[in-house]
Amino acid sequence: MRIRDVKKAGTYLRRIAKDPFSKQSRAALKRYLGEVFSLIYEKLRGLDFTMVYQCDSNEHNNNYSKSPKKVLERIFKDIDFTDCHSFIDMGSGKGYVLTCAAKYEFEKIGGVEYTTELCDICRKNLDILSLDQIKVFNCDAKEFEGYRDYDIFYFCNPFDETILSVVAQKILEAHVDGKCWIYYLNPYQVERQKAITDAGFKLVRIIQDESEKYFDINVYES
């Protein structure tokens, strides 16, 4: 466990301390307590999903934090599994989202991750859980050439609008003859919303979280 990751986790707790009695702070504190138990459980099994990961300095990419299970359940519940779908996590980090997706009937599951160390952690986690059917691509999302193989795209703020605009355009071009969807968690940066819609996607609905606004999900359709 790296010291800088522990310090990063501490910033989230300090954020709660500024307004500890708000509805959102109480919900976040409850979630963090649950993640402490998750962290202990993971260490006993040799897994590593929960601890945040502060990436090396890069003006375009964001740090890793695990997507909450309740968010992922809302996304998978929203997908119509009477049709065939393939799922990919853009900025898959340590692979927690991929392990949750593996519980559903996707034809293919994949992840794209730029940071090599995170990709290595992800592959180790998947190996421990015997999820060798999941493909993890250690590459720049702007250079990834497999977008046509997937139609459900999950984003948890992995990078800024500079990269997102290119990626959204590549996704759309890969599906010019078919439908695809983007599920975007925490969609409050206006520039990032614009990057997706400017590429040609349409915002079709918002899956809201009543307790924590940072877990709202924008759903875009090609």
Disulfide bonds with the S-S distance in Angstrom:
none
